[in-house]
Amino acid sequence: MTADRFTRRDFGRLAGFVGAAALLTAPQGTARAGDRRAWRVAGPILHGLEEFDATVMAFMEERSIPCGSLAVARDGRLLLARGYGRGARATGPTSLFRTASVTKPVTAAAVLRLIQDGRLRPSDRMTDLLRIGTAADPRLAEVTVARLLRHLGGWDREVSGDPMFDDVAIAKALGRPLPIGPDDIVRYVTARPLDHAPGTAFAYSNYGYLLLGRIIEKVTGRPYATYVRDAVLAPLGITRMRLGRTLAPAAGEVPYYSQYKGTTVMDSSGAQVAAPYGTFNQENNAFNCGWLATPVDLVRLARVYDGVTPVLSAGSVAPALAVPETGARRGRYYACGWHVRQTGRGLVTWHSGSLPGTHTLLVRRFDGLTWAVMFDQRDDPSGEPYRDIDTALHETADDMPGWPAGDVTHP
């Protein structure tokens, strides 16, 4: 097994296991007696899908991930909703995880709903909506809602860094104590020139989604989370999702783990803290990385982009997933809140998320399959890449001889 590629077929080669079949026949919520490493697995699953359990547990075992969760749906039917905990850690399908950048499809859906309702236009200028001046760079007037959605606003974190995670430098530049707030970030960034002319280069921008969240609040006159709950989540029956907090876990939220520590950005003490708890400000990142959710919530949310829910019509979804004005390369591009890959059979759309203590992935496929997987860790001494869960789950799905009928009870 190499560090650059992990597949579900590696499961049987992992030392310490008595075999996938034996492990997966253990009663739900327990590990098989005699296993060297105890597992706690909970949640409903349709018969024939046990290989998904094997894939996720092998991945977690190799990287010593404490808690994970997976949901798989097909054509809107929930096929499995599982929580995986190592040792004494109990994780279920209703456990909440930080979504990290899988928040972006949520924010994008809210913006698209405002466009669908005629309250916002893709061509509306960010500077007009938020009354931001252009003295630092006249090109700011060319930043539109459509360009913010597609990371074409002109900010490039590879050139100037990511202001959403540069609290200390911003506080110093503005002469303010920590913690800083979203207004401080906007003030700091808009006083600096853009890295690219808007619309000319794709550059992933967390800051662009901060501006979209502010636009939602400006247009609706309501807090971002309130509008998202009412216009996007409630029509889908999603009730558990909420914005996370840096230092105050929500009821049912998993703990987060990292091998690293860093300096807190929540005050000016200079204290060293566990990386997931204070080396970044979760509240400032509400619009781009802020939601807590379960995988079941995320696969329900993804259904919005099928154009079959009350949230977005098919007529709204089609242009949202269309090829952007620039940034497409070999059939891949970033649409509104989704990475997109064109295939001969249709589109595959996905978004991953990564924060200290968090790795997440949400995938929609042309064959009606959707899955979400969430972990409470993104680094460990093994050095194995966490992005490989994408390949592993695609292989598991592709090797399925058929899909069971039915729908598990929604947890």
Disulfide bonds with the S-S distance in Angstrom:
none
